[in-house]
Amino acid sequence: MSSLSETVLSTIPASEVERLLVVLVQSPENGSRMELRQQSFSKGIGWFTQSTVQLDPGQVAALRSALGNSRGARSANRLPREFSKITSPAWQPKVVHADSA
């Protein structure tokens, strides 16, 4: 029997009925990976996953490198300023616990 552990690291709202979950998935057999889960909300169902992208540690490191680090990054390699600002949506879900289907 596999002992799979999932930790939601971040919930990024896109609208009142769409969000992106950043999830750390850990298992003794398969190691660690990150998952990006695009979810939608339905009154009859609640939140459900539409699609999942799995990233292994090397891919997460490559993504971080591609996005750059604001400390010590050259201006030519930095993202535009609007990518560094987090705005609060008008409505934000509060997730206490989420079970995958």
Buried (B, 14 or more C-beta within 10 A) or exposed (E): EEEEEBEBEEBEBEEEBBBBBBBBBEEEEEEEBBBBBBBBBEEEEEBEBEEBEEBEEEEBEEEEEEEBEEEEEEEEEBEEEEEEEEEEEEEEBEEEEBEEE
